[in-house]
Amino acid sequence: MTAVAPAPADATRRHAVARDASHYHLVPAEVVTPEDTAAVTALFGRVRDAGRSVTFRSGGTSLSGQGVTDSVLADTRRGFRRIRVVDGGLRVRVEPGATVRQVNAALARHGRMLGPDPASEVACTLGGVLANNSSGMTCGIESNAYRTVESMTVVLPSGLVLDTADPGADLVLAMHEPDLHRGLIALRDRVRSDPASVATIERLFARKNTMGYSVNAFTDFTAPVDILAHLLVGSEGTLGFVAEAVLGTVPLRPAVATGLAVFRTLADAAAAAPALAAAGFAAVELMDATSLRVAQRLPDCPADLSGLDVVGHAALLIELQQEDEEALRDVLERTSATVGGLDAIAPVELTRDATRRSALWHIRKGLYTSVAGARPTGTTALLEDVVVPVERLAEACDALIALFEHHGYEDSVIFGHAKDGNVHFMLTERFDHDGDLGRYRAFTEDLVDLILGLGGALKAEHGTGRVMAPFVERQYGQELYAVMREVKRLFDPDGLLNPGVIITDDPTAYLRDLKGTPAVDPIVDRCVECGYCEPVCPSRDLTLTPRQRIVVRRELAAAEARGDTELVKTLAADFEYQGVQTCAVDGMCATTCPVGINTGDLVRSLRARQARPVPDALWSGASRVWGPATAAVGAALTVAHAAPASVAGSLAAAGRAVLGAEQVPSYSADLPRGGRRRRPRAAAQAEAVFFPACVGTMFGTEQGVPDVSEAFLALCERAGVPVSIPEGISGLCCGTPWKSKGHLGGYGHMSGRLREALIAATDGGALPVVCDASSCTEGLIVALGEAGIEVVDSVTFARRRLLSRLTVTRTLRSLVLHPTCSSAQLGIDADLRAIADAVADRVEVPLDWSCCGFAGDRGLLHPELTAAATAREAAEVVAGDHDAYASLNRTCELGLTRATGHGYEHILQQLERATRSGG
């Protein structure tokens, strides 16, 4: 089935990307999505002819304003995503739209990973990693983007496409870009002949430094083409477009041990960092006293920290990482004296326990969440980073705290990579008041004086962007800044690429185009627009992402406040489809959001407010006759299955034309016949109450094939585990259909009936409830709330209670597995994998796995959503050779079957088949 999504209004498309993770706001005049180098070359010519400029953006996680523009914004996230692992994982060839997490997932199969390990790895892309010379928590400068890039294919502003790995690349550059080629040689010689320039480069690039251009390329390399490639690293899209790069990789280090060392003073903590770094600790993360007090508010804060009376304390979160357990044991023994000699307030234990390690890292990673999430509505979160010599780290932190107090920034936390002298801090500011702008300006000026006075750099990891462009000359001096200006002129004489970033003539540029954060809804007002949610969103390639939904709501509010009625009208009308109808409300965005926002909650709220009386009444009525309603749907599908597909499809299309696509589902021949009606079941000494999902009544299986409910009951019988099915089961539902559509009256009625029935069936919660569809398991947990009833997914129940009592008599050669958004949020993917491993010799979860977007009936109402959400996963599956395909939710199985042409079943159907007697 194919369906075409309505194109968004130009205003929606532009305003949706007016904000990124930085504190800048610029509405692009145009948004384009080039998909290959030819399109980029053509774009350069068109933009030059129009007298405009172009800014490239992919993940939108940059923090310094380098990813926004009021001219042409080129979104490379959709068209440049290819990943090719080469040389057994020693190298990887990547395009700029692939995220760090996606690349590392591909490399993990080879025991390798990228060198750069930024905290934003879930969303930041290789384009940004290269453009900002990313490093991260453990890689230092030894394995950052600059050090690990081996070659690249670049489109220069002139339109020349150059592969620097080509043996003749330097000659090509000289022939087609003679001024640039000669100019790079001249600048190389100019820098090398000036001892002061060489000394400055050696001092600044001996540690993390992303201020200005990577002028260390002039001292590190001789050939112009190599200088060119490394100048492009960290150039923030101002010199050319990197269409592909080859990077060297580093070994994966899965064996880890983590500990928390608490010190009496910040100076004590900072003083311990060099010894720990020298001992080989991969992570040495600093947290000041304010950070520790914030961490104490986290629900899973370890007892040894939560009970501490924090005064001037500080802590180091330390971690060893090795390739295997034997190597880890060796390094633990070797570093024991260093750890034992720390002047900490209590002995430091390095633990390999996953739960303890997770809690320790949540202390560090939860700082941003806690402060950003608790900031006053309407304020903007600013995450900044600087670097100083490690020996001056404590001095820098003390001075920063004094600056916070002097300028009235309360509850500002300091944390960072202590072994690198790299300090991060977060402020909250309100940019809609002139007085606050003055405070921010004064603070920035004092910050620049402080860091440069300590011999540091104003940006260690986040890039120069707009925020520090006016201060590049102050950090490097007139001569090296003149070299940088000449670099920009040689590469981009027309000022085509990202003007105002890195190089600027405006000393107050960092104070312009700052974004306000209007309140739109308490559900999402905490959003910091980081973009971490975007890669996991099913509608990311179709309409809007969660961040963009929130941004458009904020743009609407701002337009209303300034009286721009035309823009309000356009954005509001467009948002109905772009923002509301094509949201799967699957909650995956909350799994990666640093402040825990589920944008689906906002969409559900909007649907409830917009619910029309007639559909609302119909759904409310359905909650009272759900048994006959589901049976009727199943019967209708059985009839449609037997009739020519064109007849049923035409009837559905006619209904959609009259009543709307939001009310009438589409029909296609790939839909199955109806299923069996659910019936109660008594069991003596039942060990659980089985809740077969109603979706099985509506969507059946092929003739003669047991459905998941039958498979589960058969497995329980083989394992000798009696289960019951509650009375009235045919009329019960988890309530998700009503909740997701915003029909709150019907949801309340069904939830009430559900609680009453299951309290009785479980003898007041004495027995667990087991459900055979992961989304319904999640729905039951929410609907039952505080009823005191344990809800377990059938996959988890099978792993814990059945698998050890079953005998596998036949196995599959190869099985493809599709976890669901619900299984991910329930935390049961390991159970799913364990059962898959029991029934198949080889199990594959596609690298491009994501939520299928079927979302109950959303895939029938808007099949284009599922088509977009599954496209990349489907391509990967179709390219492989497998015996079977499994998931753990019926509608997801329908969506993947439609997308791939292969029949997906519930994993328990595979387990039932694999454990039949006689093979």
C-alpha positions in Angstrom: 0.0 0.0 0.0 1.3 3.5 -0.8 0.1 6.8 0.5 1.5 10.2 -0.1 1.9 12.6 2.8 0.7 16.2 2.2 3.7 18.5 1.9 4.2 20.8 4.8 3.5 24.5 4.3 6.7 26.4 3.6 6.3 28.3 6.9 6.1 25.1 8.9 9.1 23.6 7.2 11.1 26.7 7.9 10.0 27.4 11.5 10.4 23.8 12.5 14.2 24.1 12.1 14.5 27.7 13.4 16.0 26.3 16.6 18.6 23.8 17.5 20.4 22.8 20.7 22.0 26.2 21.0 20.5 29.3 22.4 20.1 31.0 19.0 17.0 31.4 16.9 17.0 32.1 13.1 14.2 31.3 10.7 15.7 30.1 7.4 14.4 31.7 4.2 14.5 28.2 2.6 15.1 24.6 3.6 16.5 22.1 1.2 17.4 18.4 1.4 20.2 17.5 -1.0 20.7 13.7 -1.4 24.0 13.5 -3.2 27.1 15.5 -4.2 25.6 16.6 -7.5 22.7 18.2 -5.6 25.1 19.9 -3.3 27.1 21.3 -6.2 24.0 22.5 -7.9 22.8 24.1 -4.6 26.1 26.0 -4.3 25.6 27.5 -7.8 22.0 28.4 -7.2 22.7 30.0 -3.8 25.6 32.0 -5.2 23.6 33.3 -8.1 20.8 34.4 -5.7 23.3 36.2 -3.5 22.4 34.0 -0.5 24.4 31.7 1.8 23.9 28.1 2.9 24.3 26.4 6.3 24.4 22.6 6.6 22.7 20.9 9.4 22.2 17.2 10.3 21.6 16.2 13.9 21.0 19.8 15.1 22.8 19.0 18.4 25.4 21.8 18.1 25.5 24.1 21.1 27.2 27.2 19.8 24.8 28.5 17.0 26.6 27.0 14.0 23.5 25.1 12.8 21.0 27.9 12.3 20.6 30.6 9.6 18.2 33.1 8.1 19.3 32.1 4.6 19.3 28.6 3.1 19.4 25.6 5.5 20.5 22.3 3.9 19.3 19.3 5.9 21.7 16.4 5.2 20.2 14.0 7.7 17.9 12.4 5.2 20.1 12.0 2.2 23.5 11.1 3.5 23.2 8.1 5.8 25.3 5.3 4.3 27.7 3.4 6.6 30.2 0.9 5.2 32.5 -1.0 7.5 35.8 -1.8 5.8 39.0 -3.7 6.7 37.2 -5.9 9.3 36.2 -2.8 11.2 39.6 -1.1 11.4 38.0 1.7 9.3 34.6 2.9 8.5 33.3 4.9 5.5 30.5 7.1 6.6 28.2 9.9 5.3 27.3 12.9 7.4 23.7 12.0 8.2 24.6 8.8 10.1 24.5 9.1 13.9 27.4 8.1 16.1 25.2 5.4 17.7 24.3 3.9 14.3 28.0 3.8 13.2 29.0 2.2 16.5 26.3 -0.4 16.2 27.7 -1.4 12.8 31.2 -1.5 14.2 30.3 -3.4 17.4 29.9 -6.6 15.3 33.6 -6.3 14.7 34.6 -5.3 18.2 35.4 -1.7 17.2 34.0 1.7 17.8 34.6 5.3 16.7 37.2 7.3 18.5 35.0 10.4 19.3 32.5 9.5 22.0 30.3 12.6 22.5 27.5 12.5 25.1 25.1 13.3 22.3 25.9 10.1 20.4 22.3 9.0 20.1 21.5 12.0 17.9 24.7 13.8 16.8 25.8 12.8 13.3 29.2 12.2 11.7 28.7 15.5 9.8 28.7 17.3 13.1 31.4 15.2 14.6 33.7 16.2 11.8 32.5 19.8 11.5 33.0 20.4 15.3 36.1 18.1 15.8 34.2 16.2 18.4 35.9 14.3 21.2 34.0 13.2 24.3 34.3 11.7 27.7 37.1 9.3 27.2 38.9 9.9 23.8 40.8 13.0 24.8 42.6 14.5 21.8 44.3 11.2 20.8 41.2 9.7 19.2 39.2 12.8 18.3 37.8 13.5 14.9 40.9 15.3 13.7 43.2 12.4 14.7 41.1 9.6 13.4 39.9 11.0 10.0 41.9 9.4 7.2 40.3 10.9 4.1 37.2 12.6 2.9 35.2 13.4 -0.1 34.4 17.1 0.0 32.4 19.5 -2.1 34.2 22.9 -2.1 32.3 26.2 -2.6 33.5 26.3 -6.2 31.6 23.0 -6.9 34.7 20.9 -7.1 34.2 17.4 -5.6 37.5 16.1 -4.2 38.3 12.7 -2.8 41.4 13.3 -0.7 42.2 9.6 -0.7 42.8 9.7 -4.4 46.5 9.4 -5.1 46.2 12.3 -7.6 44.1 14.4 -5.3 46.8 17.0 -4.7 47.2 17.4 -8.5 43.5 17.7 -9.0 43.4 20.4 -6.3 46.2 22.3 -8.0 44.6 22.1 -11.4 41.1 23.0 -10.5 41.7 25.3 -7.4 45.1 26.8 -8.1 44.6 29.8 -5.8 43.5 27.6 -2.9 46.4 25.1 -3.5 49.0 27.9 -3.7 47.4 29.7 -0.8 47.6 26.7 1.5 51.3 26.3 0.7 51.9 29.9 1.5 50.0 29.8 4.8 51.8 26.6 5.8 55.2 28.3 5.2 54.0 31.5 6.9 52.9 29.6 10.0 55.9 27.4 10.2 58.3 30.4 9.8 56.8 32.2 12.8 58.0 30.8 16.1 55.3 32.6 18.0 52.6 31.1 15.9 54.1 27.6 16.2 54.3 28.0 20.0 50.7 29.2 20.3 49.5 26.2 18.2 51.5 23.8 20.2 50.1 25.2 23.5 46.5 25.4 22.5 46.3 22.1 20.6 48.1 20.1 23.3 44.6 19.8 24.9 41.0 20.0 23.6 40.4 23.1 21.6 37.6 23.8 19.1 38.1 27.5 18.9 38.7 28.9 15.4 40.1 26.7 12.5 42.3 23.7 13.0 45.5 25.7 12.1 47.5 22.9 13.7 47.0 21.3 10.2 49.7 23.7 8.9 52.3 22.2 11.4 51.0 18.6 11.3 50.9 18.1 7.5 52.8 19.2 4.5 50.8 18.3 1.4 48.1 20.9 0.6 45.4 18.2 0.2 46.2 16.8 3.7 46.1 20.3 5.2 42.8 20.9 3.4 41.2 17.8 4.8 42.2 18.6 8.4 41.3 22.3 8.1 37.8 21.0 7.2 37.7 19.1 10.5 36.4 21.6 13.0 35.4 24.2 10.3 31.7 24.1 11.2 30.5 24.1 7.7 32.3 27.3 6.7 34.8 25.9 4.2 33.1 23.0 2.4 30.7 20.1 2.7 32.1 16.8 3.7 30.0 14.3 1.8 31.8 11.2 3.0 34.7 10.4 5.3 36.9 7.4 6.2 37.8 7.2 9.8 40.1 4.9 11.7 38.4 3.1 14.6 39.4 2.0 18.1 38.9 -1.2 20.0 35.6 -1.7 21.8 36.1 -1.9 25.5 33.1 -3.7 27.0 34.9 -4.7 30.3 34.4 -1.8 32.7 34.8 -0.9 36.3 33.4 2.3 37.8 33.8 4.1 41.1 33.0 7.4 42.8 35.6 9.2 44.8 34.3 12.0 47.0 36.8 14.7 48.3 36.6 17.3 50.9 37.4 20.1 48.5 37.3 20.9 44.9 41.1 21.5 45.0 41.6 17.9 46.4 39.5 16.4 43.6 41.2 18.4 40.9 44.6 17.5 42.3 43.8 13.8 42.0 42.9 13.9 38.3 46.4 13.9 36.8 47.4 10.7 38.7 44.2 8.9 37.7 44.7 9.9 34.0 48.3 8.7 34.1 47.2 5.4 35.6 45.0 4.7 32.6 41.5 5.7 33.7 39.4 6.2 30.6 37.0 8.5 32.4 37.7 11.0 35.2 34.6 13.1 35.6 34.5 16.1 37.9 31.5 17.2 39.9 31.5 20.2 42.2 29.5 20.7 45.4 26.5 22.1 43.6 26.5 19.1 41.3 26.6 16.8 44.2 23.6 18.5 45.9 21.7 18.3 42.7 22.6 14.6 42.4 21.3 14.0 45.9 17.8 14.8 44.5 17.9 12.0 42.0 15.7 9.1 43.0 18.5 6.5 42.5 21.3 8.4 44.2 23.5 5.9 46.0 23.1 5.8 49.8 26.8 6.7 50.4 26.2 10.0 48.5 22.6 10.8 49.4 23.5 10.7 53.2 26.5 13.1 52.8 26.2 16.6 54.2 27.7 18.4 51.2 29.5 21.6 52.1 32.5 22.2 49.9 32.9 18.7 48.6 33.6 17.6 45.1 33.8 14.2 43.4 35.4 12.3 40.6 33.5 9.6 38.8 36.3 7.3 37.5 36.1 4.4 35.1 38.5 1.8 33.7 37.7 0.3 30.3 39.3 -2.8 28.8 38.7 -5.1 25.9 38.1 -8.2 28.0 37.7 -9.3 31.7 41.2 -10.6 32.0 42.7 -7.3 30.9 40.4 -5.5 33.3 41.5 -7.7 36.2 45.1 -6.8 35.4 44.5 -3.1 35.2 42.5 -3.2 38.4 45.4 -4.8 40.2 47.9 -2.3 38.6 45.8 0.7 39.6 44.9 -0.4 43.1 47.7 1.6 44.7 46.6 4.8 42.9 43.0 4.4 43.9 43.9 3.4 47.5 46.2 6.5 47.7 43.4 9.0 46.9 42.7 11.6 49.6 39.0 10.8 49.4 36.7 11.0 52.4 36.0 7.2 52.2 37.6 4.2 50.5 36.9 4.1 46.7 35.4 0.9 45.4 35.6 0.1 41.7 32.5 -2.0 40.8 31.6 -4.1 37.8 28.0 -4.4 39.0 25.7 -3.1 36.2 23.1 -1.7 38.6 25.7 0.2 40.7 27.5 1.4 37.7 24.3 2.7 36.1 23.4 4.6 39.3 26.9 6.2 39.4 26.7 7.3 35.8 23.2 8.6 36.4 24.7 10.9 39.0 26.9 12.4 36.3 24.5 12.3 33.4 21.5 13.4 35.5 23.0 16.8 36.3 21.9 18.3 33.1 18.5 16.6 33.4 17.9 17.9 36.9 19.0 21.5 36.4 17.5 21.9 32.9 14.3 20.2 33.9 13.9 22.3 37.0 14.6 25.7 35.3 11.8 28.3 35.4 9.4 28.3 32.5 10.4 30.6 29.8 14.1 30.4 30.5 16.8 29.0 28.1 19.4 26.4 29.2 22.9 27.3 28.2 25.5 24.5 28.3 29.0 25.9 27.9 32.4 24.3 27.9 36.0 25.6 28.4 39.4 24.0 28.9 42.4 25.0 31.0 45.7 23.3 31.9 44.9 20.4 34.2 47.1 21.9 36.9 44.8 25.0 37.0 41.5 23.1 37.0 40.7 23.8 40.6 41.6 27.5 40.2 39.3 27.7 37.2 36.4 26.0 39.0 36.7 28.3 42.0 36.8 31.3 39.8 33.7 30.1 37.8 31.7 29.7 41.0 32.7 33.2 42.0 31.5 34.4 38.6 28.2 32.7 39.0 27.7 34.3 42.4 28.8 37.7 41.2 26.4 37.7 38.2 23.5 36.1 40.1 23.3 32.7 38.4 21.9 30.3 41.0 22.2 26.5 41.1 24.7 26.5 38.2 26.5 23.2 38.1 30.1 22.6 37.2 31.2 19.2 35.8 33.5 18.0 33.1 36.3 15.8 31.9 38.9 16.4 34.6 41.7 14.5 33.0 41.5 16.9 30.1 41.0 20.1 32.1 37.7 20.4 30.3 35.0 22.1 32.3 31.3 22.1 31.4 28.8 24.4 33.2 25.2 25.2 32.7 23.3 28.5 33.2 19.7 29.3 32.8 18.9 32.7 31.3 15.9 34.6 30.1 16.6 36.4 26.9 13.4 38.3 26.6 14.5 41.0 29.1 17.2 43.6 28.3 18.5 43.5 31.8 19.2 39.8 31.6 20.9 40.3 28.3 23.2 42.8 30.0 24.0 40.2 32.7 24.8 37.6 30.1 27.1 40.0 28.2 28.9 40.9 31.4 29.3 37.3 32.4 30.7 36.3 29.0 33.2 39.1 29.0 34.4 38.0 32.5 34.5 34.4 31.4 36.7 35.2 28.4 39.1 37.1 30.6 39.2 34.3 33.2 39.9 31.4 30.8 42.4 33.2 28.6 44.1 34.4 31.7 44.6 30.8 32.8 46.1 29.9 29.5 43.0 28.0 28.4 40.7 27.8 25.4 37.2 29.2 25.2 35.8 26.1 23.5 37.0 22.6 24.2 34.3 20.5 22.5 31.3 22.5 21.4 32.8 24.5 18.6 33.2 28.2 18.1 29.9 28.9 16.4 28.3 32.3 16.9 28.7 32.3 20.6 32.6 32.7 20.6 33.3 34.0 17.1 33.9 37.5 18.4 36.6 36.2 20.7 38.7 34.0 18.4 41.3 36.8 17.8 41.7 37.3 21.6 42.5 33.7 22.0 44.9 33.3 19.1 46.3 36.8 18.6 46.4 39.0 15.5 48.7 36.9 13.4 47.0 33.5 13.6 43.6 35.2 13.4 44.8 36.7 10.1 45.8 33.3 9.0 42.3 32.0 9.7 40.7 34.9 7.8 42.8 34.0 4.9 41.8 30.4 5.1 38.2 31.4 4.9 38.9 33.7 1.9 40.8 31.0 0.0 38.1 28.4 0.5 35.1 30.6 0.3 35.8 33.9 -1.4 32.1 34.7 -1.9 31.2 34.1 1.7 28.8 31.3 0.6 29.0 29.0 3.6 27.7 29.7 7.1 28.6 33.4 7.4 29.0 34.7 11.0 30.3 31.4 12.3 34.0 31.2 13.5 34.9 34.5 11.6 33.0 37.7 12.3 33.5 41.4 12.2 30.8 42.1 14.7 32.0 42.1 18.3 28.5 41.8 19.6 27.4 39.0 17.3 27.0 36.5 20.1 24.3 38.7 21.6 22.1 38.7 18.5 19.3 36.3 17.5 19.1 34.8 20.9 16.0 32.6 21.4 13.2 33.1 23.8 11.4 30.1 25.2 7.6 30.9 25.3 5.5 28.6 27.5 3.2 26.4 25.5 2.3 23.4 27.7 3.6 22.2 31.0 4.2 18.8 29.4 6.9 20.1 27.2 8.0 23.5 28.6 11.1 21.8 30.0 12.4 21.0 26.5 15.9 22.2 25.8 15.6 21.5 22.0 18.7 19.2 22.1 17.3 16.9 19.4 18.1 13.6 21.2 14.6 12.5 20.5 14.8 12.8 16.7 16.5 9.6 15.6 14.0 7.3 17.4 10.9 9.1 16.2 8.8 7.1 13.6 7.7 10.3 11.8 11.2 11.7 11.5 11.4 11.1 7.7 7.8 12.0 7.0 6.6 15.0 8.9 7.9 16.4 12.2 10.1 15.1 15.0 9.3 15.5 18.7 11.6 18.5 18.9 10.1 20.0 15.8 6.6 19.5 17.2 7.6 21.5 20.3 9.4 24.1 18.3 6.4 24.7 16.0 4.2 25.1 19.1 6.7 27.7 20.5 6.8 29.4 17.1 3.0 29.5 17.2 3.0 31.0 20.7 5.6 33.6 19.7 3.6 34.5 16.6 0.4 34.9 18.7 2.2 37.2 21.1 3.4 39.5 18.4 0.1 39.5 16.6 1.2 37.7 13.4 -2.2 36.2 12.6 -1.2 35.0 9.1 1.6 32.9 10.5 -0.6 31.6 13.3 -3.2 30.5 10.9 -0.7 28.7 8.6 1.2 26.9 11.4 -2.0 25.9 13.2 -3.7 24.5 10.1 -0.5 22.6 9.1 0.1 21.2 12.5 -3.0 19.1 12.5 -1.4 16.6 10.1 2.3 17.3 10.5 2.2 17.4 14.3 -0.9 15.5 15.5 -2.2 13.0 13.0 1.3 11.5 12.2 2.5 11.2 15.8 2.6 7.5 16.8 2.5 8.6 20.5 4.9 5.6 21.0 6.9 7.3 23.8 10.2 6.5 22.3 11.2 10.1 22.5 11.1 9.9 26.2 13.7 7.1 26.2 16.4 9.5 24.9 15.2 12.9 26.2 17.5 14.2 28.8 14.6 15.8 30.7 12.2 12.9 30.2 9.6 14.5 28.0 7.2 12.2 26.2 5.9 14.4 23.3 3.2 11.8 22.7 1.6 13.1 25.9 1.3 16.5 24.4 -0.2 15.0 21.2 -2.6 13.0 23.2 -3.6 16.1 25.1 -4.2 18.0 21.8 -6.3 15.1 20.5 -8.4 15.2 23.6 -9.0 18.9 23.3 -9.9 18.5 19.6 -12.1 15.4 19.9 -15.2 15.8 17.9 -18.5 15.0 19.6 -19.7 12.2 17.3 -16.5 10.1 17.2 -16.0 10.7 20.9 -19.5 9.4 21.6 -19.0 6.4 19.4 -15.7 5.5 21.1 -17.3 6.0 24.5 -20.1 3.6 23.5 -17.6 1.1 22.2 -16.0 0.9 25.6 -19.3 -0.6 26.9 -19.7 -3.2 24.1 -16.0 -3.9 23.3 -16.6 -7.6 23.0 -19.1 -7.4 20.1 -17.2 -4.5 18.6 -13.9 -6.4 18.3 -15.8 -9.5 17.1 -17.4 -7.3 14.4 -14.1 -6.0 13.2 -12.7 -9.5 13.0 -15.7 -10.7 11.1 -15.4 -7.8 8.7 -11.7 -8.6 8.0 -12.6 -12.2 7.4 -15.2 -11.2 4.9 -12.8 -8.7 3.3 -10.1 -11.4 3.2 -12.4 -13.6 1.2 -13.5 -10.9 -1.2 -11.4 -9.3 -4.0 -9.0 -6.8 -2.4 -10.2 -4.1 -4.7 -13.7 -4.2 -3.4 -12.8 -3.9 0.3 -10.2 -1.3 -0.6 -12.7 0.8 -2.5 -15.2 0.7 0.3 -12.6 1.8 2.8 -11.4 4.6 0.5 -15.0 5.8 0.0 -15.5 5.9 3.8 -12.2 7.8 4.3 -13.2 10.3 1.6 -16.5 11.0 3.4 -15.6 10.8 7.1 -11.8 11.6 6.9 -8.6 9.6 7.1 -8.5 10.1 10.9 -11.8 8.2 11.3 -11.8 5.3 8.8 -8.9 2.9 8.4 -7.6 2.0 5.0 -7.6 -1.6 3.7 -5.1 -3.6 1.8 -4.7 -7.2 0.7 -1.9 -7.8 3.2 -4.2 -7.6 6.2 -5.1 -11.0 7.7 -8.5 -12.5 8.3 -10.2 -11.9 11.7 -9.1 -13.8 14.8 -10.8 -15.8 17.5 -13.0 -14.4 20.2 -11.4 -14.4 23.6 -13.0 -16.6 26.2 -12.5 -17.1 30.0 -10.6 -20.0 31.3 -10.5 -21.5 34.8 -7.5 -23.2 36.2 -6.9 -25.0 39.5 -4.0 -23.4 41.4 -3.3 -20.9 38.7 0.1 -19.3 38.8 -0.9 -16.3 36.7 -3.8 -14.6 35.1 -3.5 -14.5 31.3 -4.8 -11.5 29.5 -5.0 -12.2 25.8 -4.9 -8.9 23.9 -8.0 -7.9 22.0 -6.0 -7.2 18.9 -5.8 -11.0 18.4 -9.6 -11.0 18.0 -9.4 -8.4 15.3 -6.3 -9.7 13.4 -6.0 -13.4 13.1 -3.4 -15.7 11.6 -3.3 -17.9 8.5 -5.7 -20.9 8.5 -4.5 -23.6 10.8 -1.7 -21.5 12.4 -2.1 -21.1 16.2 -2.2 -17.4 17.2 0.0 -16.1 20.0 -2.7 -16.7 22.7 -3.0 -20.3 21.7 0.8 -20.6 21.5 1.2 -19.2 25.0 -1.4 -21.5 26.5 0.2 -24.5 24.8 3.6 -23.5 26.2 2.2 -23.1 29.7 0.6 -26.6 29.4 3.9 -28.1 28.3 5.8 -26.4 31.1 3.2 -27.4 33.7 2.3 -23.9 34.6 -1.5 -23.4 35.0 -2.9 -20.0 34.1 -6.5 -18.6 34.1 -8.2 -16.1 31.9 -10.6 -13.7 33.6 -14.3 -13.6 33.3 -15.6 -11.0 30.9 -12.3 -11.0 29.0 -14.0 -10.5 25.6 -15.1 -7.0 26.7 -11.9 -5.9 28.3 -9.0 -3.8 26.9 -5.9 -2.1 28.2 -7.5 1.2 27.2 -4.7 2.3 24.9 -6.9 2.9 21.8 -9.0 5.5 23.8 -6.1 7.1 25.5 -4.0 7.5 22.3 -6.9 9.0 20.4 -7.8 11.4 23.2 -11.2 9.9 24.0 -10.8 10.3 27.8 -14.4 9.4 28.7 -14.2 6.0 27.1 -10.7 5.5 28.5 -11.9 6.2 32.0 -14.8 3.8 31.7 -12.7 1.0 30.3 -10.0 1.5 32.9 -12.5 1.3 35.6 -13.9 -2.0 34.3 -10.4 -3.4 33.8 -9.3 -2.7 37.3 -12.4 -4.2 38.8 -12.1 -7.4 36.7 -8.4 -7.9 37.3 -8.5 -7.2 41.0 -11.1 -10.0 41.2 -9.2 -12.3 38.9 -5.9 -11.9 40.6 -7.4 -12.2 44.1 -6.5 -8.7 44.9 -3.1 -8.8 43.3 -1.9 -12.2 44.6 -1.3 -13.4 41.0 0.5 -11.6 38.2 -1.3 -10.6 35.0 0.4 -11.8 31.8 -0.3 -10.1 28.5 0.7 -11.4 25.0 1.2 -8.0 23.2 3.9 -5.7 24.4 2.0 -2.5 23.8 -0.9 -3.8 25.7 1.4 -4.9 28.6 2.5 -1.3 28.7 -1.1 -0.1 28.5 -2.2 -2.4 31.3 0.6 -1.1 33.6 -0.6 2.5 33.0 -4.3 1.7 33.3 -4.0 -0.3 36.5 -1.8 2.4 38.1 -1.8 1.9 41.9 -4.1 -1.1 41.9 -1.3 -3.2 43.3 -1.3 -5.7 40.4 1.9 -6.9 38.8 1.7 -6.9 35.0 4.2 -9.0 33.1 4.7 -9.4 29.4 4.3 -12.9 28.1 7.8 -12.9 26.7 9.2 -12.1 30.1 7.0 -14.7 31.8 8.1 -17.3 29.2 11.7 -16.6 29.9 11.4 -16.6 33.6 8.8 -19.4 34.2 8.6 -21.5 31.1 11.8 -21.7 29.1 13.8 -23.8 31.6 10.9 -26.4 31.6 10.7 -26.7 27.8 12.7 -28.8 25.4 13.7 -27.3 22.1 13.4 -30.0 19.5 14.1 -28.0 16.4 15.9 -24.7 15.7 15.8 -22.2 12.9 19.0 -21.4 10.9 18.4 -17.6 11.1 15.8 -15.4 12.7 15.2 -11.7 12.3 14.0 -10.0 15.4 12.0 -6.7 15.7 11.9 -5.3 19.2 9.0 -2.9 19.7 8.9 0.6 21.2 6.9 -0.9 24.1 9.4 -3.7 24.7 12.2 -1.1 24.8 10.4 1.0 27.3 9.4 -2.0 29.4 13.0 -3.1 29.4 12.3 -6.6 28.2 14.4 -6.7 25.0 16.9 -9.0 26.8 14.0 -11.5 27.4 13.0 -11.3 23.8 16.6 -12.0 22.7 16.9 -14.9 25.1 13.9 -16.7 23.6 15.1 -15.9 20.1 18.5 -17.4 20.9 16.7 -20.5 22.2 14.9 -21.1 18.9 17.5 -20.0 16.3 21.1 -20.6 15.6 21.6 -17.0 14.4 19.5 -14.0 15.6 19.7 -10.6 14.0 18.3 -7.3 15.1 18.6 -4.9 12.2 21.0 -2.1 12.7 18.2 0.3 11.5 15.6 -1.1 13.9 13.2 1.5 15.1 9.5 1.9 16.0 7.4 0.7 13.1 4.8 3.5 13.6 1.9 1.2 13.2 0.8 2.4 16.7 -2.5 0.4 17.0 -4.5 1.6 14.0 -2.3 4.6 13.1 -0.7 2.4 10.4 -4.1 1.8 8.9 -5.3 5.5 9.2 -1.9 6.8 7.9 -0.1 3.9 6.2 2.5 6.5 5.0 3.7 6.8 8.6 4.6 3.1 8.8 6.1 3.1 5.3 8.4 5.9 6.3 9.2 4.5 9.7 10.1 1.0 8.4 11.8 1.9 5.1 15.4 1.5 6.3 14.8 -1.5 8.5 12.9 -3.2 5.7 15.7 -2.6 3.2 18.1 -4.2 5.5 15.8 -7.2 6.2 15.0 -7.8 2.5 18.7 -7.8 1.7 19.4 -10.7 4.0 18.6 -14.4 3.9 16.6 -15.6 6.9 14.3 -18.4 7.9 11.8 -16.5 10.0 10.8 -13.1 11.3 9.5 -12.4 14.8 8.4 -9.6 17.1 6.2 -9.5 20.2 3.2 -7.3 19.2 0.5 -8.1 16.7 0.1 -4.7 15.0 3.9 -4.4 14.7 4.0 -7.7 13.1 1.5 -6.5 10.6 3.5 -3.4 9.9 6.8 -5.3 9.3 5.0 -7.9 7.2 3.7 -5.1 5.0 7.1 -3.3 4.8 9.2 -6.4 4.1 6.9 -8.8 2.3 8.0 -11.5 4.9 5.5 -12.9 7.4 6.3 -11.7 11.0 5.0 -13.7 13.9 5.1 -13.4 17.7 8.3 -14.9 19.1 6.1 -17.2 21.3 4.6 -18.7 18.2 8.2 -19.6 17.2 8.9 -21.0 20.6 5.7 -23.1 20.6 6.7 -24.6 17.2 10.3 -25.2 18.3 9.2 -27.1 21.5 6.7 -29.5 19.9 7.4 -33.1 20.7 9.0 -35.0 17.9 10.6 -31.9 16.3 
